[in-house]
Amino acid sequence: MTKFIFVTGGVLSSLGKGTIVASIGRILKNAGMKVSAMKIDPYLNCDAGTLNPYEHGEVFVTRDGFECDLDLGNYERFLDIFATKEQNMMMGSVYKSVVEKERKGEFLGTTVQLIPHATNEIKHRIRHAADVTKSDVLVVEVGGTVGDIESDVVFEAARQMRFENGESPSVLFVHLALVPRITTNEHKTKPMQHSVKALLSRGITPDILIARSDSMISEGVKKKIALMCNVLSDSVFCSYNVDNIYMIPEILKAQGLKENLAKKLELKLKPEGKDEWHALLSKWEGRKTHRKIAVVGKYAQTTRDTYMSVFEALKHAAVHAGIKAQLDLVNSEDVEKNLVDLKQYNGFLIPGGYGSRGTEGKISVIKYARENNVPVLGICYGLQLSVIEYSRHILGLSGANSTEINPDTKYPVIDILPEQKAIDEKGGTMRLGAFDVKIVKGTNAYKLYEKEMETESLKPGVKNSKSEIVFKRFRHRYEVNPNYVEKLEKAGMVFSGKDPKREIMKVIELPKHKFFMGCQYHPEFDSRLERPEPLYLAFVKATI
Ligand code: GLN
């Protein structure tokens, strides 16, 4: 029977609950448990596809085509899993299905209420996620902060699960809250105390508390938290600020979290084998060669979260390439205003994007990289803008564009996918999820992906070096217009990855350039600290 660890948050948002969930999972996975994770978002959205990237960061895409919260990316990276749509539940979809059932008459004769109808739906979906992931332990992140009205129904469902799961301890509550320092050197526990009180008033007694602080809290502060917050004195832990989030599992483990979880949940842990992470963390510290890489995007005003997986994939690649990479998020609109000195960079990554704002800046960066033989990797929109740049400046098609940017362009070198033409609704309607990509023999892409094509875990069911197939995740509506492919090829652009069944171009390269590649998919979603994605690794290596 699956055991459940609910992770809740207090005081404020953005404490890094997702990283804590992923770290708890990692600790237990290393000890031989089959672990997975799930995120519950209290919003009335049905998925993350329609959320604002400035507020919520990147939209992560599961292999089965769900647009989900970026925390799923942390789960995938820390647990080395491929998440499924069941692992991110947005409350909009819960209420939607309750209301749909009401309309069908499934609750005929009853008053439909948050308790039990919505709570039953929540519990059913949590248990279903445990079944789908076949987990010994499912770590469930309750989004939002305790006290938010919209989260209350989720807290109530979690509270009920503790009792419904029977005698043996199978449901555990871990609460993470801010323990700040303001003017003195002292860590203040009062906000944590208040958030635990809020939790208690919802009928939930936390088993473990994690203090989120700027630096390690003292034993005295841990004892005080235990005393005031109703937990055992060995059950208070601290997660403090670090530059490298991959250190967090070790930080928590060093404080005894593994043994504490095992005791409370009666888990039979196995002795830990050799953990590759450990060696990679030392490699992380020991790097000497410095390189500067620019990620050129339009969501550059506030946080880097919009490009979270891109930055993580670059970090993974940099560790393996032995480079200490300074990763700058460059605003493409600043490039348009000539505010950026491109010469300082050893490589450019043009990430995914939508709409026209900032695209000319990205195109001018691609032109600069192409003309000056500086490595450039284009992801999704980045590939499309690379094709536009090449069409304008090499094919001489002045004003060439994507119909997403200029529907009336004379040269629509990027155009909407045929099946997308009739779609009006915006939610969950892009070409989404993982699809086969056929890599063309004799190209750079083939050399890079040769090993991956033989790795079954990366393409379930396929272990065949002759398959020429990699399995990659997409989120787009537009593609390279097939009418221009021959012209582009004649002018030196190689299409090295294609859809195996249709004329859709998936990978481009300029073989004579030091590194000029683009892909229509999002390779960053598959990158792991232990296993950098081949395109990212090759790009980072090319900056040396
Ligand atoms: N806007 C482009 C499209 O929809 C690219 C999408 C992306 O970069 N993810 O095709």
Boltz pocket constraint, residues with backbone or C-beta under 6 A from the ligand:
constraints:
  - pocket:
      binder: B
      contacts: [[A, 351], [A, 352], [A, 353], [A, 354], [A, 355], [A, 379], [A, 380], [A, 381], [A, 382], [A, 404], [A, 475], [A, 476], [A, 477], [A, 478], [A, 479]]
      max_distance: 6.0
